[in-house]
């Protein structure tokens, strides 16, 4: 294409030079007083004009909208084309001026009609990266042991969460990472999410506390197989509206060892629940220690075998006397891993007959039955590492 254009330019240049020379010859003849009558001069001028028009036809023409394929993507676009062109001259002077004005916000130049572009999909907002490399789970903020129905030390269990509904305490939960807490499904099932909030670093509900942290609930995830009649799979995940910063004062509990029964181990239940049946909720965080029963022993209790599923765990004394109670629902049943100070979340307070009633141990959701589900639902969280072992899929 470029070679052809170059060749045409050379021809046009040669012809223009010839035209100019021809004109100069006529003038020279006049200067030398060569006799040329009017008829001969007119014939020469006509020949020059014809020659100039032929040269003019060889010049490249200004492109139009059709030749360049302008596609205007706005119905309000106006195109104004002003063209000033000198007629084919009778002498060697040839001039062409073309001005095109296009006013538009969007002009696309293509050789063919441009296909419509698909709508742009907005890029999803991603949680900012968070560093949890120095965070350790399950370490209580005291070494002191309190046995049986006593007030805990201030922030002794830094993963303890209080659930509020419309600003009023009604259930408990356990922080498992920087963005999620674990609770019972019956604490959130059927409740309006926007009215639920989570409070951390609370101890005494009646005292002013400038350390407490409140978070709104962004999402409630009840277990898909939760049965509100039998309390099977009574476990749920609550997502905070924004992460909490992991510190020595505030950090999550460790997840339990997969597949372990915890039979015979001492469980620690914490909560603001009632201190007696029918009594008011406690103002301060309480704890009680109860032995964890085998599945067979639990099914031989007064509950009977049909009410205790493999997803449940029982803890308590045969004679009663110590137990979780109303208001403790959703809270943790911890165990301390043997030979360590690491607290693992063995169960979530679920249901029971009365409080500390003989023959009716407390029943808890068995957390290590839900390891894969919990990990899947909390992928975007920042996990703290365990001193004993990393949390594994079941």
N, C-alpha and C positions, 0 to 999 in steps of 0.2 A: 504493500500500500504506500509506504513512504517513498519507494523508488519511483512509482508511477507519478506521485505528486511532484517529485523533484524533476522528472522528465518534462511534465507539463509546464513547470515554472521556467525551465530552460527554453522551451519553445516560445512561450509568451514573451520572455525577455528578448529573444532574438527578433520576434515580430515587431515588438515595440521599437527596437533599435532601427529596424528597417523602415518603420513608419516615420520615425524622426528624420532619418537620412533622406527619405523621399521628400519630406517637407522642406528640408534644407536645400535639396536640389532645385526645387521650384523657386525658392528665394534667390538662389545663385543665378538661376537663369534670368530672373528679373534684373538682378544687379548688372549682369553682363549685356543687358538690353537686347536679350534674345526676343524676337518678336513672337508673342503669344497672344492670340486673339481671345476674346471673351468666351467663345464657345469651347476652345481648348482648355482654358483655365477652369471652366465649370466642370468639364469632364474629369479633369485631374482632381478637383475637390470632391466630386461624387465618388471617385475611386478611393480617395482617402477615407471618406465617411464610411463606405461599405467595408473597407479593410478594418477600420476602428470598431465597427459593430461586430465584426467576426471575432476580433480579439476580445471584445467585451464578453461575448458568449462563452469564451473559454475560461473566464475567471470563475473561481468558486463562489457560489451564491451564499448569502447569509442563511444560517439554519433557521427553521421555523419550529413551532411547538410540535408539529407532526413528525418532522425529521429527527429531532433530538429526543422525542418521547418523554416530555415532561408530564409527570403525574402529580396533580395538585390535590393534597389530602385535606382540604378545608373548603367547605361550601361557600365561605365568605371571601375566598381569594379573588382578587381582581387582577387581571393581566392587561396592561396598557403597553402597546407597542408603537413607538414613534419611529418611522423610517424616513430618512432624508437621503435621496439618491439623485445624483446628477444624471441627466440623460446621457445616452451614449454620445460622447463628444465628437466633434468633427476634427479635433486636433489630437495631439498626444496626451493631453491632460485628462486623467480619469480619476474620479474621487467618489467614494461611497462611505456614508456614515449611517450606522444602524444602532438605535438605542432601544433596549427592551427593559421595562420596569415591571417587576413582579413583587407585589406586596402580599406576604403570607407568613404564617408562623411555622408552617411545615411544607417544604418542597422536596420531593424526591425525584432524582433524575435517573431513569432506568431505560433500558432498551425496549422493555416490554412493560405491560401493566404490572405494578407491584402488588403481590398478594397481601391480603390484610394480615397484620401481625397478631399473634395470639396475645391475650391479656397477660401482663407480667404477674407472676405469682410472687406475693410478698415473701421476703426471706423471714423464716421463723425466728422469733427472739430466743436466744439461747441464754441459759443461766451463766453468769460470769464464772470463770474458773476459780476454784477455792483450794487453798492449801491446807491439808489436814495431816501432813507428814509427822507433826509433833504431837498429835492428839492421841491420847490413850483412853480406851473405854473402860467402864466398869470399876473405876477406883473411887471408893467412898472418901469423903472429906474428913474422916476421923478413923481412928483405930479402936475406939472404945466400943464395946459390945453392950447393947441394952437388951435385956431379955423380957419379953412378954408385956405387951400393951402399954408401952411407955412412950413418952414424947422423944422424938429424935433430936439430935443436935442440929444447930442451924446449918442448913444446906448439906446435911450429912449425905443425902442421896441426890446428887446434882442433876440427875436425869428425871427427877420427879416432876410431873406436869399436873396442873389442875385444869379441868375443863369447865368453862363457864358457859351458861346459856342465858342470853340476855343480860349478861353481867353477873349472874348468880352461879355459885358453885353447885355442881350436880354430879360430876364423875371425875375420874382420874385417868391419867395416861402416862406413858413412859417414852422419853426421848431416845430414839435409836440411832440417830445421826443428826446432822445439822439442819435438816429440812423436814423430817418426818417424826411422828410419834405414833406409838402403838396403843390401842385401846380396845374395848369390847364393842362388838357390833351393836349390842343392845343400847349402848350409850349414844350412838349417832344415827341408828336406823330410824327413819321417819322424822328426824329432826331437821329443821331448816338450817342448812350449812352456814348461811350468812349471819346467823345469830350465835353461832358457836365460836368461842375464842379459846386460846391456850395461854396459860400463865406459867412461867418458869421462875425458878429461884424464889418461890413462895414458901413461907414457913408458918407464920401466924396470920390467919386471915383477918384478924381484928386490929393488927398493928400496921402502922405506916411502914412501907418498905420501899426504899429508893433503888434497891437492887433488882427488884422483880422485872421481868420482861414479859410483855404481852404481845401475842401474835394473832392475827386473824387467820381463819382457816380458808385456804385456797381450794382444797379438794378433800372430799371424804371418800374413802375406798373401803366399802364393806366387802367381806369375803363373798364371792359369788355363790357359795353353797351354804351361806348362813341360814339357819332354820330358827325363826323367831319363836316357834312353839316349843322345840326341844332344846334350844340353845346350843345346838351342834354348830361347830365352826364360828363360835362367838368371838370373832377377832376382826379388827378393822384398822386401817391406816389413815392417819390425819396428816395432810400436807400443810405446812405453815406457809403464810403468804410471802415470807422471805426468810433466808437462813439466819440462824443464830451463830454467833462467834464462839468457837470452842476455846475454853480457858481452863485453868485449874479449878475454878469455881463452878464452871458449867461444862459438862461433857456427858455423852450418852452412856447407857448401859451396854454391856457386851451381849451379843446374840449367843444362844445356847449351843452346846455341842450337839450336832445332828445325831438322831437315833438313840440318845441316852434317855433312860427312864427316870433317873434321879431318885429312884426308890431308896428310902432310908436317909436321904440327905435332909438337912434342916433348911426349910424355906423361910424367907423373910418377906412378910407382907407389909407394905407401907401405904398410908392413905389418911385422908381427913374424914373417914367414915364415922358412923355412930359408935360410941363406946359401949352401948348396950342396945338390945332390941327395942325399937320404937323411940330411942333417944335421939337427941339432936346431933348433928355432925360436929366433929371436933374442930376447935378453932386452930389447933396446932397439928402439925404432921406427926402421926403416930406410927409405931412399928410393932409387929408381933412376930414371934418365931413359932413355926409349926412344922411337924415332920411330914415329909412327902410319902404318901402311901403307894403301894404297888397297885397295878390295875386290877388284879384279882381281889385284893383286900377292899378296894373301893367298890367293886361290883357286889361284894358280899355285905356291904353296909345296908342301911335301911332304904337306900335309894333303889336297890335291886339292880340286876345286870342290864336290864333293857334301857335304863336311863343314862348309863355311862358309856360313851362311845370312845373309840381309840383316839379321838381328837381332844379328849378331856384328861385332866390330871386332878387328883384329889390330895388334899393336905389338911391335917388337923389331928386332934387327939380323940381317942375313942370316947372318952368321958366328956368331951367338949371343953369348955372353960376358956379356950383361946381360938380366935377365928377372925376372919375378915367380916365386915358387916356392911349395912347400907351406906352408900356414899363411897365405899372403897372400889366399887365397880370400875373396871377398865384399868385399874392400877396394877402394879407389878407384884409378882411372886418371884423373888430372886433366890439364887443359891450362890455360894462362894466356892469357886473352883478349888478343888483340894490342893493344899499346899501353896496357895496363892492368895492374893487379896482381891482377885478379880470377881466382880459380881456379874453373873449371867442371868438373863431373863428367861426363867423356866416356864412361867405361866402368866396369864392375864386373868384378873379376878372376874368371874363370870356369874355363878349362881350358887344357891344353897338353900336349905330349909332353916330359916331363922339365923341366929348368930351363935356360934359356939354351942350348938345343941348336940347332946350326946347321940352318937350313932349317925350323925349327919355332918360329915366333913365338908369343908369348903371345896367348891368345884371351880377349876380354872381351865382356860383354853391352853392346850399344850403347844407352846410356841415353836418347838423344834419340828413340829409337823408341817410348818408353813415356811420353812427356810427359803425354798425356791420362789414361792409366791411373793414373799416380802422383798427379796432381792430384786425380782423382776419389776415390782411396782415402785422401787426407790432407786432406780439406776442413776438418776441425776444427782444423787446426794453425795456428800463428802463423808466418807467413812473414817472412823478412828480405828487404829489398829489395836489388836489384843495383845496383852503380855504373854498369853498362853499359846493361842493359835488364831489364825485368821478364820473369819466366818466362811463356812463352806456350804455349798449347795447340798441339800439333802438327797 
